[in-house]
Amino acid sequence: MQKFRDVLSRWDGGDLSMMEAGELLGMSERQFRRYRDRYEEAGEEGLRDRRLGKLSTRRVPAEAIEEMLELYRNRYLGWNVKHFHEHLIRDHDFSWGYTFIKTQLHAAGLVKRAKRRGAHRRKRERKPCEGMMLHQDGSRHAWLAGQPELDLIVTMDDATSKLYSAFLVAEEGTASSFQGLMETFTVRGLPSSLYTDRGSHYFVTLKAGEAVDKADAGRAGAAATGNRAYPGLFA
C-alpha cells in the first residue's frame, strides 16, 4: 500500500506517466487507472481484497533487472533508451517492454528524465480538413552548395502537409512572411486559421519566453492574434 501511495504521488506530481506508474507496480496502465479511481473514491478500504500487493505472475525477477542494469552500466552507458532496448531484445534475449526498461533506468539514476514539454510543445491532432489551418515557418540552413546560409520560408496546410509556398531569402522577416501568405491567399483564398511561432515579425513579446502582448498584435499578428486567426475558408 505504501508503494502504491508513493507511485500515485509521483504520478500526481507529473514525474511518472500512467504507463510508467503501472510498470512500477507490476500492472497495466488500465489497471493502475482503476486502482487510482478506487483509492480516490474510498481510500485504502477501496483497495482491500483486491490484487494490490500480490505478486504478479508476470513480475520480472530482481536478478534479471540487476543484470539489465549492469549491462547498461558496463557496456551501454550513455546510450538512449530506445537503442538500448533494441539491443537487449536482439543480442541479450530480453523481452520486456520499452517503458519498463526506461522506468528501471530512471529509478537507478542511469538515465535522466526528459523535461516535460510545455502545453504549446505537446503533440496535437492535425486538423481534419484542408484549409482549416496554415502553418508558416522559416528554417535556416546552407540549402545551396557553396552558398551562405539562407532562410527557407514555407507555408503549408496542417491537415495534408501540402506546400502552398516555399522560397529562399537572406533573412526571415515581415516581408517574407507576407510574401508567403500572399502567394497562398491569391491562389487558394483565405484559410480558417494560421499557426506561426512567436517571432517578432509576427507578434510583440515584451519579455523573452513570456506570452505575446495582446494589446499590440504586431505585424502579421494583427491578422493572427494568439497564433490563431484569419477568418474565412479556402475557396
C-alpha positions, 0 to 999 in steps of 0.5 A: 500500500505504501508503494502504491501511495508513493507511485500515485504521488509521483504520478500526481506530481507529473514525474511518472506517466500512467504507463510508467506508474503501472510498470512500477507496480507490476500492472497495466496502465488500465489497471493502475487507472482503476486502482487510482479511481478506487483509492480516490473514491474510498481510500485504502478500504477501496483497495482491500481484497483486491490484487494490490500487493500480490505478486504478479505472475508476470513480475520480472525477477530482481536478478534479471533487472540487476543484470539489465542494469549492469549491462547498461552500466558496463557496456551501454552507458550513455546510450538512449533508451530506445537503442538500448532496448533494441539491443537487449531484445536482439543480442541479450534475449530480453523481452520486456517492454520499452517503458519498463526498461526506461522506468528501471533506468530512471529509478537507478539514476542511469538515465535522466528524465526528459523535461516535460514539454510545455502545453504549446510543445505537446503533440496535437491532432492535425486538423481534419480538413484542408484549409482549416489551418496554415502553418508558416515557418522559416528554417535556416540552413546552407540549402545551396552548395557553396552558398551562405546560409539562407532562410527557407520560408514555407507555408503549408496546410496542417491537415495534408502537409501540402506546400502552398509556398516555399522560397529562399531569402537572406533573412526571415522577416515581415516581408517574407512572411507576407510574401508567403501568405500572399502567394497562398491567399491569391491562389487558394483564398483565405484559410480558417486559421494560421499557426506561426511561432512567436517571432517578432515579425509576427507578434510583440513579446515584451519579455523573452519566453513570456506570452505575446502582448495582446494589446499590440498584435504586431505585424502579421499578428494583427491578422493572427492574434494568439497564433490563431486567426484569419477568418474565412475558408479556402475557396 
